[in-house]
Amino acid sequence: MSDMSADKSITSGFENEAGFSDYYALLKPRVMSLVVFTAFVGLMVAPVPVHPFLAFVSILFIALGGGASGALNMWYDHDIDAKMKRTMNRPIPAGKVTKEEAFGLGCALSGISCILLALTANIFAGLFLAFTIFFYVVIYTMWLKRLTPQNIVIGGAAGAFPPMIGWAVATGGVSIESVLMFMITFMWTPPHFWSLALFTKTDYADADVPMLTVTHGREATRKHIFAYTLPLAVVTLGIAATSIGGWSYLIVSIILNALFIRGGWQILRRDDAAAEADDYKAERSYFKLSLLYLFLHFSALLLEAALKSFGWGGF
Amino acid sequence: MDLKVEHEMHKRRFSRNAGLGFVLVGLVVLVFGITIVKVRMIGNVPEAYNAAAGLPTAEAGE
């Protein structure tokens, strides 16, 4: 036996051992970035000032709670993650992390994030974060994701709570402004994901996850996309009339909604034959616009808050 | 004989341990910071204690 083979025989059982980055990947970092940004906006636009350090730590714990949900989602969905190309390289199906480890990490981080948020900000914010984790893991992941093609709508609700938690950190409660901020992401998520589903070859069917494009067809998906675009416009424009809105927000929202409704209309008016002819140009541009749509709406709210601190902003 | 002491596995384990170490130290720093900020927000503790106990405070004593 050579030295080289001896070395391999000793370590062969550990070659798939997880590094720190594999545990970090369990927390779904890309989803966390959306959570951080929207929770930050929710906290900054609230009428009650928060100590900068407590604000920073609160956002960190909200992000940690979001990460805990991600780990628990990967724990429960390890079977379907292994069947889909997009998710088969996640730490559990790749064999780097066991599902028990993911479950333990998710539970521990859930407890730590909720308790420390309650101590840092207030009890209500801590309970709200706990409810969000429960909603995402139990209501969405365990119950409805594999049951209904409206799963995106339910999942979108879980992703829409962070600005409300940010607002609760500052105010200790809920108000019409925070509910409307929730409604932005809630109404935005379905058309965003369904437009993606139209131009990507997803393998949800192999994993027995009902997706609207498969269960109701692509034409119905096009109708759904346009149908969500209209009430989304009402919600986003409605925020302009609240205490966190103003002229700059209103102008940004009118432009974005005009473009978004136009994009939704283009998707509605064409069929798959036309879409394939130009490689789903309208669907792709609608998807890209949707990313900008969400980011710019929350950025405009942040701008309004900044302007108000100088005595400008509002109407 | 060329024995390799440092295997890729060791690097990975080091990264995991170092990462966990940073996370734990970070958590301690955060909790310490929260404590400092919260205590400062409460204000003068003996004054608050005196007021709660019905004892004369600096303001009332003037």
Interface residues (C-beta under 8 A of the other chain):
Chain A: D3 D7 T11 F14 E15 E17 A18 G19 F20 S21 Y23 Y24 H51 F53 L54 V57 L60 I112 L116 L119 T120
Chain B: M1 D2 L3 K4 H7 M9 R12 R13 S15 R16 A18 G19 L20 L27 L30 V31 G33 I34 V37 M41
